[in-house]
Amino acid sequence: MKKAINEVKSEVKAKLLFWHNIKSRKLKVALVLLFISLVALKIFTTVLTFDWLMSLFN
């Protein structure tokens, strides 16, 4: 368990280092928008499916 936590911590540190090394503000905005759109797509596909909408009207 401790090994897994250390792996996660090192991965997070690597991602933060990557983020801080990006100099382009446009690229940072694009990455943030991409992340938000992926989260929104995941929410849309898991919650707002056709079956779920049909169950609202039944």
Summary of the structure (lengths in Angstrom):
residues: 58
radius of gyration: 18.1
end to end distance: 45.9
largest distance: 52.4
contacts: 103
relative contact order: 0.06
helix: 88%
strand: 0%
